[in-house]
Amino acid sequence: MAEREPSAHQFMDLTVPEYAYMFGFLQADGHLHQGPGQKGHLTVELSIRDIDLLYRFKHFTPYNSSVAERVRSTNFAETHHSATWTLCSLEARSKLNQLGLPYGRKSKEIAPPHIAFSRRDYLRGLIDADGSVGYTGPGWPFVSLTTSSTAIGAYLCLYALKITGVERTINRNARDEVYNISYEKEAAQALVADLYYPGCLSLGRKQVKADSLASWARPVDMRVAHSRRSWTAREDQMLLQSDDIVAISSELGRTERSCRLRLWRLRNSRVLMPNDR
């Protein structure tokens, strides 16, 4: 499927796949700076190898913007060649801010849009910016996202559950207080096939890796792990309303340990509450 031209639509109409992708990418890797008065700018800096994506952003933006290159020394390399897309328009910045791209530090504050949006394109933008796609050391397909936002982490888990049938709970890494959410093997293949569909806007190098995952086949001697029974919204509601863990575990056909753990996760925002699904 060929990439569609969003220029006929309103800027940042998130039902348009390219704009939904751009917004997810900007939430993860963009920087909205507030200057004095009405001044300010949006920037996205990437390695020079990804400069093509910045030119796509420039092309899809009906406001004056620029892409510039620079070479500098960093803590990781003597010479780092990068490219930066810069957008100054107050109208464009205001639109992005209204949609949920905060000024200044934003990593914990970002959340999925509260209006209609193309979900898989938005998630692909987040993963292209702050995630990984490829193969693990042992050679298994994987896709992952690192985020500081509870809302983003929970949304990915909910979306992936519908695509893969695999349930994940989110827990912050004790060292740096971020969520590391990962899917492997067949679950990774299914999720990547959905997110990185033919003709979509994406980072070229990640699209190549995503396409390669389809060729993986589970070795005949690799045991398939038993799939856990997912919790439904109705079961969660019954669990929250019950004051007898023994009785409700019997009614639900689950162990007391499973019910206590699920109740703790619900009350501590480790999984979405039933009314939020």
Summary of the structure (lengths in Angstrom):
residues: 277
radius of gyration: 21.0
end to end distance: 30.7
largest distance: 65.6
contacts: 773
relative contact order: 0.12
helix: 44%
strand: 17%
